[in-house]
Amino acid sequence: MLSIIKEYTKLERSMLNVTIVEFFIQLINVSFIAILPLYMKAEQYTDAEYAHFTSYRYMGMLALALFLGIYIKGRKILPMFYISAIGVPLFALLILISVNYHITSLLVISHLLWGTCYTFVQIPILPYIMRNARSGQLTLAISLNFATWSIASIAGGLLIAIFNSIDPVIFSERNLLFIITILSFSAIYFVFKVNRNEYIPVITEKRSNLREYDWAIILRALIPTTIIAIGAGFTIPFMSLFFNSVHHMSTAMFSFLNFLTAVLVTVSAIYVPKIKENYGYQKAVPTTQMIAIVALLIMATTQYYSFVYVSVIIAAAFYILRQPLMSMAVPMTSEITMKYVGERNREMASGLTSAIWSGSYYFSAIGFGILRHLEVEYVNIFWITAGMYVIGVLMYILLLKDYSRREKAGLIAHS
C-alpha cells in the first residue's frame, strides 16, 4: 500500500492541484448528502420536503450535463473550475442560511445553482486530465480522480464523527456544515495553482449533425446505467434518514459508518485492475453487483425487526459492505461503455452518462418524496431500488455478451 501511495506523490504538481480542487468540492457534496437531511429534519422539515428541495440540486446538474459535455470539445477547461470553486461553497452557504430561516424560494434557487456549479467540475475534470497528464502518469491521475469522492467521504465522515461526538450542541449538523463549507472555499486557491498552459486539442471533425452519431450503439450501452441510476436515486441520498428514523442512529455514528465505508471503497478501487485481470468483465461486474444487492436487501429488511438491538448492527454491517461492492463495478462498467461505443461516440456517451445520473437522481428524489408523503416505509422503497438494480445487472450481462461478440468481430479494440 505504501508503495502505491508513493507512486501518486510523483504526479505532476498541476494534476495534484486539480485533484485537490475536486476534493474540496466533493467534501461539501458528501457532507451535505450525509447530514443535511438530519439538519433539515431538526428544523422540522419532513422527508418529503427534503426530497423535494434536493431534486432541484439534481435538476441544476441535469440542465447543463449534456450541453457541457459537448461544449468543452476544443475549448479551455480551466476557467470552468473557477465557477465550481466559487459557486459550490457559496450556494452551499445559502442553502444552510435558507434552511435556518426557512426561506423557501432561496432554498430552491440555491439548490438549483449549487447543482449547476457542481457540474462545472464533475464533467470537465476527466477530459482535462486526459489532455494534460504527463506521459506515463495518465492512469495514476485518472485513478486518483476516481478515488477523490471516497477520500472526501473519509475526511468528511471522520471530521463530523469526531467533532459531533465531542459536543453535539456546539458541533451540531448545522455548524459542522458551515465549517466544512467555509473550509471548502480553499478550492479557489488551488485553482490558481493549476498550470495555465492548458493543452487544447485541435478539432479536426466538427459534429454539428446529431445524426452522425451511432445512436443505436450509444443507447444500447447506456440502458443498464440508466436503470441502475434510477434505482440508486431512491436510496443513496436518503441513507442517513433511514438510519436516523428506523434505527435512531446519531449523526456521529452515521458519519463514522460513512468513514469506514469510504475507506473500503478507496481500498477496493485500488484492486479493481487486479480483479478485472483475474476474473474478467463477465464475472467481476455482475458478481460484485449482485452481492451488493443482497447486502442492500439485508440492510433494508432490518426495519422489520428494528425493535431488536442487533438490527442496527446488522444494518450497519451490510451498509458498510454494500457500497464498496457496488463501487468496484463502476470503473469496469465505465471502461466497457467507452470501448463499446467507440472513439467517435465517446464524448456524446460521456455527456449522456452524466445527464442520466443527474436526471435519475432528480426524478427519483421526486418519487421518494411522493412515497414518503404517502407514508411508504423505507424498506419498501429500498425493495424498489433492489428490483431496479437486478434489472440493470441483467442488462449489463446482455451488454457484456454483445461486447464479447463485437470484440471477436473486430469492432472493439482488444484490452
N, C-alpha and C positions, 0 to 999 in steps of 0.2 A: 504493500500500500504506500509506503514512504517513497519508494522508487517512482511510482506513478505520479504522486504529488510533486516530486522533484521535476518531472518532465513538464508539468504545467507551469512551473515557475520560469521555464525557459521561453515561454511565449513572448512574442514581441510586445513591448510596453503598450502600444496603442490598442492591441487586441484585449489586453487585460483591462485597460481603462473602459473600453466599450462594455465589457462584461460587468464591470463594477457599476456602470450606469444602469444596466438592466437589473443588477442585484437590488439596488435601492428602490427601483420602481416595483420589482416583484415583492420586495419587503412590505410595501403598502398593500399590494394585491393579496398576498397570503394572510396578512394580519387582519385585513378587512373581512375576508372570507371566514376567518376563524372566529372573530369576536364582535364584529359589527352586529350580527344578528342578536347577540346577547345584550349588547348596549341598547339596541332599539327595543328589545323586549323589556329591559329595565325602565325604558322611557314610555312604557305602556303601548308600544306598537304591537300589533298582532303578527302571527306568522304570515298571514295572507298579505298584510300591508308591507312587511319586509320584502316578500317575494315580488310584490308589485313595483316597489321602488327599485329593487335590484334589476328588474327586467330592463329598465331604462339604461343601465350601465351596458348591458349586452346589446341593446339597440344602438347605442353610440358606436360600439365596436363593429357591429354588423353594417352600419351605414357607410363606413369607409373601407372595409376589408377588401372587397373585390376591386374597387377603384384604385386603392393604394397599391395593390399587388401588380396592377397593370401600369400604373403611373411611374413607378420607380425605375422601370426599364430605361437605361440610358441617361439617368439623372442622378445628381448628387443626393446621397442619403443622409450625410452627417447633419444637415440643418433640421431634419425630422426628429433627431434625438433631443435637440433643444426643446422642441414642443412637448415631448413626453417628460423630460426632466423638470420643466417648469410647471406644465399643466397638470400632471397626475397628482403631485403633492398639493398643489394649490386647490384643485377641486375636491381632493380628499378632505382638506380642512373645511371647505364649505359644506361638505356632506355632514361632518361632525357638528358644525355650528347649526345646520338646518335641523338635525335630529334634536339637539339640545333645546332649541327654541320652537320646535315643531312648525317650521316654515315649509309647508308642503311644496309650493311652487319652486323654491330654491333647491329643495331636496331632489326634485325631478330633474331640474336643469343641471345640477351638479353631477348627478349620476350619469346623465347623458354625455356631458362634456368630459367627465372622467374617462368613460369608455372610449370616446373619440381620441383623446390624447394618448391613452394607453396603446392604441392601435399603431401610433407612430413609432413605437419601438418594437412592438410584437411582430409586425410583418417585415419591416426593412432590415432587421438586425442580421438575419441569416444571409440574405443577399449581400449585405455589407461585408460579412466575414468571408463569403465565397470570393468576393472581388479582391479583398485587401490582405488576407492572411498570407504570410510568407510561405514559400515553397517548403514542404515538409512539415508545416505546422497546421495545415487545414483541419485534419482530423482532431487534433488536440483542441483547436479553437471551437469547432462545432460541438465536441463532447462537453466542453466547459459551458458553452451556451445552453446546451440541453439540461445541464445539472444546475443552472442558476436558480430555477424555481425551487428545487429541493433544498439548495443551500440557504436560500432566503427563508424557506419554511423552518429549517433548523434554527437559524438565528432568531426569527420572529417567535417561534414556539418556545424557545429557551428563554428569551427575554420576557415574554408575557408570563410564563410559568413561574420564573424566579421572583419577579417583582410583585406579581399578584399574590403569591403565597406569603411574601414578606408583610404586605399590608394591602388587603383588598379594597380598602377605602381610599387611601392615597393613590394607589395604583389600580384604580378601577378600570373597567373596559374603556370608558371614555378617555381617561387621562393617558392610558397606555397608547391608544390610537393617536392621540395628539402628539405624544412623544415620538412615536415611530414616524409619523408624517413629517414632523419638523426635521427629524434626522435624515429623512429621505430627500430633502432639498439638496443634500450633498451631491446628488447625481449631477447637478448643474456644474459643479467644479470639475468633475471627471469628464464631462463632455468637452470642456475647454482644453483638457489634457490630451484629447484624441488628436492624432496626426491629421493636419488639414489637407495634406496631399493625398486626397482620396482618388483611387483609381476608378474611372468611369468607362466601361466598355463602349466601343463604338457600335451603334446599331446597324447591322448590315441588312436586316429584314424587318420592315415595319408591318405590324399585323393589325391593320385597321379594319379588316373584314373578319368578323367573328365566324363566318362560315369556313374559314381556312383551318380552324382547329378540328381535331378528331374528337368530336363531341361524344360519340358512342363509347370510345375508349375511356375518355375522361369520366363520364357518368358512371360507367361500369366500375371504375376504380374507386369512386367516391361513395358508392351506395353503402358499403359496410361502415365507413366513417360516419356517414350521416345518421345511421340507425343507432350506433353506439353513442354518438354525441347527444342525440335526443334523450337517450336513457340516462346519460351522465348528468344532464341538466336538471333532472328531477332529484338528484342525490347530492352531488359534490358541494353545491353552495349551502346546503342545509344540514350538514352533518352535526354542526355544533348545536343546532336546535333539537335534533334527535337525542343527543346525549344529555342535554340540559333538561328537556321536557320529560323524556322517558326515564332516564337514569339519574336525574338530578345531579349531574356531574358539574363540578366547579369550573370556572374559567381557567384556573391554574392547572388543574388536572387535564382538561381537554387540550390545552396548549402543550403540555408535556407529551400527550399522545401524538400530537402533530409533530413534535420534535423527534420522537422515536421513529415515526413513520417516514419523515423526511430523511433521516439517517439511512434507513433501509432502502429508500428509493435511490439515494445517491450511490450507495454501495452496489445495489443491483444494476444500476445504469453502467457502472464501470465494467461489469461482467457480461453485458449484453453481447459484445462481439464474440466472446468465448462460447456463450450459449448458442448463438447462431451457427458458429463453426461446428459445434458438436452435434447439434440436433437439426439444423436447417430450419427454414421458414415454416415448412409444412407441419412440423411437430411443435416447434417452440411457440409460435403465435397462438394457435387455438388452445394448447395445453395451459399456458400461463393465464390466458383469459378465462377459461372455464373454471380453473381453480379459484380465480379471483371472484367469479360469480357465486360460487358455492360459499366462499367466505362472506360475501355481502349478504347472502340469504341467512346464514347462521347469525350474523350480527343483527340483522333486522328482526328476526324472529325472537330475539331476546325480549322484545316488547310483550310477548305473550306471557312471560313469567318474570316481568320486571320487578315484581314484589319480592323475589328471592335475591338475596345479596349477590350470589355468584353470577347473576345475569350480567351485571355491569362488567365483571372481569372477563366473561366470555365475549361480550360486545367489544370491549377494548382490544382484546387479543386478536379478534378477527378483523377489526378495523385496521390495526397495525399491519396485518398480513395482506389485506386486500389491495391496498394502494401500490406497494412495490410490484406485486404480480401484474396488475393492470398496466403499470407504467413501463414494465420491461418490454411489453409488446410494442410500445409507441415508436421507438427508433426503428424497429424492424418493419412495422406496417408503413411508416413514412418512406423508408427506403424502397419497399415493394411498390408503393404507389408511384413514386417518382420514376422508377425504372419502367413500370408498366405503361405509363402514359407516354413515355419517350421524351426526348430533349425538346422537341418543338412545342409540346403541350405543358411543360413543367411549370412555367410561370403562371399560366392560367389555372392549373390544378392547385398550385400553392395558394393563390388568391382565393379560390373557391373553398379550399380546406379551412382557411381562417374564417371565411364568411359562414361556412356550415357550423363551426363550433360556436361562433358568436350568436348566430341565428338560433341554433338549437337551445342554447342557454337562455336566450330571450324568451322563446316560446314556451320552454319547459318551466321557466320561472313563473310565467303567467299561469300555466297549467297547475303548478304546485300551489300557487296562491288560491286558485279556484278550489282545488281539492281540500286544502286546509280550511278554507272558508266553509266548505261543506262538512267539515269535521271528519274527513277521511284520515284514518290512523297512519302514522309514519310507516309502519310495517307494510301496509297495503301499497303505499306509494313506492316503497323500495322493491316490492314484487313487480311493479310495472317496469322499473329500471332493469331488474334481472331479466324479465321477459325480452325487453329491447336488446339487452346485451347478448342473450342467447341467439336471437335472430341475426344480430350483427356478426357474431362469431361464425355462424353458418354461412353468411355471405362472404366472410373472409376465406373460409375453406374453399368455396366455389371460385373466388378470385385467385387463390393460390394455385388451384388446378389449372385455370386458364393461363396464369402466369407461366407455369411449367410448360404448357403446350406451346405458348408463344415463344418461350425461350428456346425450346427444342427446334422450333421452326425458324430460328434465327431472327425473330422480330424483336427480341430483347437481348441486350448485351449480357454476356455471362459475367457473374460476380467475380 
